[in-house]
Amino acid sequence: MMKRLALTAALVLMPVLALAQEKLETIASMSIIADLVQQVGGPRVSVTTLVAAGGDTHTFQPSPQDARRMAQAKLVFINGLGLEGWLPRLVQSSGSKARLITLSNGVPTIDLDPHAWQDVGNAKIYVRNIRDALTAVDPGGAALYQSRSDAYLAQLDQLDADIRASLAKIAPERRRVITSHDAFGYFAKAYGMRFIAPQGVSTEAEASSRDVARIIRQIRAEKIPAVFLENMSDPRLMSQIALETGAKIGAQVFSDSLSPVGGKAPTYLDMMRNNLTALSDALR
């Protein structure tokens, strides 16, 4: 009799347990956004990343598997500002009915520059947009999403303060660097830096010999102290520029993607702190 009662109770509880363990299926367009969604969503969300860590969102080509993933998701988090030019085709081919959440909504934008997350203040806007979107489709998790976003926003506040304090120690005339593509406009505006790039805002744009010659002349004329290699760009161009000008090659910086787990920048916080250290070490 006791065994039958225990079995009956287990059968009754199985659907409840399954429901409790079910996670909200979400998609993030790229690794930086995936990390922010996971920070807010915690154990209640499952995050699938389309452009994996180390990948290039500018040149990404979706696969049939990506279309199947889109069809199963409840929420799709994107950056917007023209970064995911391939997205409309993917949505159409997948037949997805998921809610599309553009995290850059509310960001003070820079024309033709989608890299808004490079300003920590904008990353805070992303986090609030994630919190609100998750709460709207999963109100049962509202308290969790609120507490996790509050805790993460506090970490972002500290990160922002640390960046400002560290860069304030660098003489204003030395806050000038060369990077391999123009992905740091928001960082420059927020933190009083100047970034010069021989490519445009997209890594699809090839730097011409005229562009390279112009950059070399500018480094020499302005005595720009450092050249930085990004995680997604061909280092040969930057090495050539450094060789011809004598500018120091700084440590690797990350712009459009996190590193794989085990690398220097597996999370947004790690990425920004890695970049801060690289800049500070090269420019002081």
C-alpha positions as CSV (number, residue, x, y, z in Angstrom):
1,M,0.0,0.0,0.0
2,M,2.8,2.4,0.9
3,K,4.6,1.6,-2.3
4,R,1.5,2.4,-4.4
5,L,1.1,5.7,-2.6
6,A,4.7,6.6,-3.1
7,L,4.4,5.7,-6.8
8,T,1.2,7.8,-7.2
9,A,2.8,10.8,-5.5
10,A,5.8,10.5,-7.8
11,L,3.6,10.4,-10.9
12,V,1.7,13.4,-9.7
13,L,4.9,15.4,-9.0
14,M,6.6,14.5,-12.3
15,P,4.8,17.2,-14.4
16,V,5.3,19.8,-11.7
17,L,9.1,19.0,-11.5
18,A,9.4,19.0,-15.2
19,L,7.7,22.4,-15.4
20,A,9.9,23.8,-12.6
21,Q,13.0,22.7,-14.5
22,E,11.9,24.0,-17.9
23,K,14.0,27.0,-19.0
24,L,13.0,30.0,-21.1
25,E,14.5,29.4,-24.6
26,T,16.4,32.5,-25.8
27,I,18.8,33.4,-28.6
28,A,21.5,36.0,-28.5
29,S,23.0,37.3,-31.8
30,M,26.6,37.3,-30.4
31,S,28.7,36.3,-27.5
32,I,28.7,39.6,-25.7
33,I,24.9,39.8,-25.7
34,A,24.7,36.1,-24.6
35,D,26.8,36.8,-21.5
36,L,24.6,39.8,-20.5
37,V,21.4,37.7,-21.0
38,Q,22.9,34.9,-18.9
39,Q,23.9,37.3,-16.2
40,V,20.4,38.6,-15.8
41,G,18.5,35.4,-16.6
42,G,20.6,33.0,-14.5
43,P,19.1,29.5,-14.0
44,R,15.7,30.4,-15.5
45,V,17.0,30.9,-19.1
46,S,18.7,28.9,-21.7
47,V,20.8,31.1,-24.1
48,T,21.9,30.0,-27.5
49,T,24.5,32.1,-29.2
50,L,24.4,32.5,-33.0
51,V,27.9,34.1,-33.5
52,A,30.1,32.2,-31.1
53,A,32.9,33.6,-29.1
54,G,35.7,34.5,-31.4
55,G,33.4,34.9,-34.4
56,D,32.7,38.0,-36.5
57,T,29.1,39.3,-36.3
58,H,29.8,41.6,-39.3
59,T,30.5,38.7,-41.7
60,F,28.4,35.9,-40.1
61,Q,26.5,33.6,-42.4
62,P,23.6,31.7,-40.6
63,S,23.2,28.0,-41.1
64,P,20.1,25.8,-41.4
65,Q,20.7,24.8,-37.8
66,D,20.5,28.5,-36.8
67,A,17.1,28.7,-38.5
68,R,15.9,25.7,-36.5
69,R,17.1,27.3,-33.3
70,M,15.3,30.5,-34.2
71,A,12.1,28.7,-34.7
72,Q,12.2,27.2,-31.2
73,A,13.1,30.4,-29.3
74,K,10.8,32.6,-27.2
75,L,13.0,35.6,-27.3
76,V,15.8,36.8,-29.6
77,F,18.2,39.4,-28.3
78,I,20.1,41.5,-30.8
79,N,22.3,44.6,-30.7
80,G,20.6,46.5,-33.6
81,L,22.1,49.6,-35.1
82,G,22.8,47.7,-38.3
83,L,25.2,45.1,-36.7
84,E,23.2,42.0,-37.7
85,G,22.6,42.7,-41.3
86,W,21.9,39.0,-41.9
87,L,19.1,38.8,-39.3
88,P,16.0,39.6,-41.5
89,R,16.8,36.7,-43.8
90,L,17.3,34.4,-40.9
91,V,14.0,35.4,-39.3
92,Q,12.2,34.9,-42.6
93,S,13.7,31.5,-43.4
94,S,13.1,30.2,-39.9
95,G,9.4,31.3,-39.7
96,S,10.2,32.3,-36.1
97,K,7.5,33.9,-34.0
98,A,9.9,34.9,-31.2
99,R,9.9,38.4,-29.8
100,L,12.8,40.3,-31.2
101,I,14.5,42.5,-28.5
102,T,16.8,45.2,-29.7
103,L,19.1,46.0,-26.8
104,S,20.5,49.3,-28.1
105,N,17.0,50.9,-27.8
106,G,17.5,53.9,-25.6
107,V,21.2,54.3,-26.3
108,P,22.6,57.7,-27.4
109,T,24.0,56.5,-30.7
110,I,27.0,57.4,-32.9
111,D,26.2,57.5,-36.6
112,L,27.2,54.3,-38.4
113,D,28.7,52.7,-35.3
114,P,26.9,49.8,-33.8
115,H,29.5,49.0,-31.1
116,A,27.5,50.7,-28.3
117,W,28.5,48.2,-25.6
118,Q,32.0,49.7,-25.5
119,D,30.6,52.4,-23.2
120,V,29.7,50.7,-19.9
121,G,26.9,53.2,-19.5
122,N,25.3,51.7,-22.6
123,A,25.8,48.2,-21.3
124,K,23.7,49.2,-18.4
125,I,20.9,50.1,-20.8
126,Y,21.3,46.7,-22.4
127,V,20.9,45.0,-19.0
128,R,17.7,46.9,-18.2
129,N,16.3,46.0,-21.6
130,I,17.1,42.4,-21.0
131,R,15.5,42.5,-17.5
132,D,12.3,44.0,-18.8
133,A,12.0,41.6,-21.8
134,L,12.5,38.5,-19.6
135,T,10.0,39.8,-17.0
136,A,7.4,40.4,-19.7
137,V,7.4,36.9,-21.0
138,D,8.2,35.2,-17.6
139,P,6.6,37.2,-14.9
140,G,7.1,34.4,-12.4
141,G,10.8,35.1,-12.6
142,A,10.4,38.9,-12.1
143,A,12.0,38.9,-8.6
144,L,15.0,36.9,-9.8
145,Y,15.5,39.0,-12.8
146,Q,15.3,42.2,-10.7
147,S,17.8,41.0,-8.1
148,R,20.3,39.6,-10.6
149,S,20.1,42.8,-12.8
150,D,20.6,45.0,-9.7
151,A,23.7,43.0,-8.6
152,Y,25.1,43.1,-12.1
153,L,24.4,46.8,-12.6
154,A,26.4,47.4,-9.4
155,Q,29.3,45.6,-10.9
156,L,29.0,47.7,-14.1
157,D,29.1,50.8,-11.9
158,Q,32.3,49.7,-10.4
159,L,33.8,48.8,-13.8
160,D,32.9,52.3,-15.1
161,A,34.5,54.0,-12.1
162,D,37.6,51.8,-12.5
163,I,38.0,52.7,-16.2
164,R,37.7,56.4,-15.5
165,A,40.2,56.3,-12.6
166,S,42.7,54.3,-14.5
167,L,42.6,56.4,-17.7
168,A,42.8,59.6,-15.7
169,K,46.3,58.7,-14.8
170,I,47.3,58.8,-18.5
171,A,48.4,62.2,-19.8
172,P,45.7,63.5,-22.2
173,E,48.2,63.8,-25.1
174,R,49.0,60.1,-24.8
175,R,45.4,58.9,-24.9
176,R,45.6,58.1,-28.7
177,V,45.9,54.7,-30.2
178,I,45.6,52.8,-33.5
179,T,43.2,49.8,-33.7
180,S,42.6,47.5,-36.6
181,H,39.0,48.6,-37.1
182,D,36.8,51.4,-35.9
183,A,35.0,49.7,-33.0
184,F,35.8,51.9,-30.1
185,G,34.0,55.1,-30.9
186,Y,31.7,54.8,-27.9
187,F,34.6,54.0,-25.6
188,A,36.5,57.0,-26.9
189,K,33.5,59.4,-26.4
190,A,32.8,58.1,-22.9
191,Y,36.3,58.0,-21.5
192,G,38.2,60.7,-23.3
193,M,40.3,58.6,-25.7
194,R,41.1,58.9,-29.4
195,F,41.1,55.8,-31.6
196,I,42.3,55.8,-35.2
197,A,41.7,52.8,-37.5
198,P,42.8,51.9,-41.1
199,Q,39.5,50.1,-41.6
200,G,35.9,51.2,-41.3
201,V,33.4,50.2,-38.6
202,S,32.9,46.8,-40.3
203,T,35.6,44.2,-40.5
204,E,34.3,43.5,-44.1
205,A,36.0,46.8,-45.2
206,E,39.5,46.2,-46.5
207,A,42.1,48.9,-45.8
208,S,43.6,50.3,-49.0
209,S,47.3,51.1,-49.4
210,R,46.3,54.8,-49.4
211,D,44.6,54.2,-46.0
212,V,47.7,52.5,-44.6
213,A,50.0,55.3,-45.8
214,R,47.7,57.9,-44.3
215,I,47.7,56.1,-40.9
216,I,51.6,55.9,-41.0
217,R,51.9,59.6,-41.7
218,Q,49.5,60.4,-38.9
219,I,51.3,58.2,-36.4
220,R,54.6,59.9,-37.2
221,A,53.1,63.4,-37.3
222,E,51.2,63.0,-34.0
223,K,53.6,60.7,-32.3
224,I,50.8,58.2,-31.5
225,P,52.4,55.8,-28.9
226,A,50.6,52.5,-29.5
227,V,49.0,50.1,-31.9
228,F,46.5,47.5,-30.8
229,L,45.5,44.2,-32.4
230,E,41.9,43.1,-32.0
231,N,40.8,39.5,-31.5
232,M,39.1,39.2,-34.9
233,S,41.4,41.1,-37.2
234,D,44.4,40.1,-39.4
235,P,47.4,41.2,-37.3
236,R,49.7,41.5,-40.4
237,L,48.4,45.0,-41.2
238,M,48.9,46.4,-37.7
239,S,52.3,44.8,-37.5
240,Q,53.3,46.5,-40.7
241,I,52.2,49.9,-39.4
242,A,54.0,49.4,-36.1
243,L,57.2,48.3,-37.9
244,E,57.2,51.4,-40.1
245,T,56.4,53.9,-37.3
246,G,58.1,52.5,-34.2
247,A,54.7,52.6,-32.3
248,K,54.5,50.0,-29.6
249,I,52.2,47.0,-30.2
250,G,50.0,46.7,-27.2
251,A,48.4,43.6,-25.8
252,Q,45.4,42.1,-27.6
253,V,42.1,43.9,-27.2
254,F,38.6,42.7,-27.8
255,S,35.9,44.6,-29.6
256,D,33.1,42.6,-31.2
257,S,33.4,39.2,-29.5
258,L,34.3,37.6,-26.2
259,S,37.1,35.0,-26.1
260,P,36.2,31.3,-25.7
261,V,36.1,30.0,-22.1
262,G,39.6,29.8,-20.7
263,G,40.7,32.9,-22.7
264,K,41.4,36.4,-21.5
265,A,37.8,37.7,-22.0
266,P,35.1,35.0,-21.5
267,T,32.7,37.6,-20.1
268,Y,31.8,41.2,-20.8
269,L,33.4,42.3,-17.5
270,D,36.6,40.4,-18.3
271,M,36.6,41.9,-21.8
272,M,36.4,45.5,-20.6
273,R,39.0,44.9,-17.9
274,N,41.4,43.2,-20.3
275,N,41.1,46.2,-22.7
276,L,41.6,48.7,-19.9
277,T,44.8,46.9,-18.7
278,A,46.1,46.7,-22.3
279,L,45.5,50.4,-22.9
280,S,46.9,51.5,-19.5
281,D,50.0,49.4,-19.8
282,A,50.8,50.6,-23.3
283,L,50.1,54.3,-22.8
284,R,51.7,55.1,-19.5
